[in-house]
């Protein structure tokens, strides 16, 4: 019996768009709404980072120092995900 090896497909780099619908501090000093690739995400300042809340209620936490995220993409692929890149870019605006 022959051994068959499969190559993993290359992972595409994270790309997309983001813009604030409601910035952190506009009305509520600890929360805001950020559009990531056209979908609204809640962003909440928490000690040491940010909490990102998807439209379906799923929650991911971001570390403000390392920009590590608890989403499956960041955890399994060991890379910076769209949530981390979007929040970081939006905060710099």
Secondary structure, 3 states (H helix, E strand, C coil): CCCCCCCCCCCCCCCCCEEEEECCCCCCCCEEEEEECCEEEEEEEECCEEEEECCCCCEEEEECCCCCECCHHHHHHCCCCHHHHHHHHHHHC
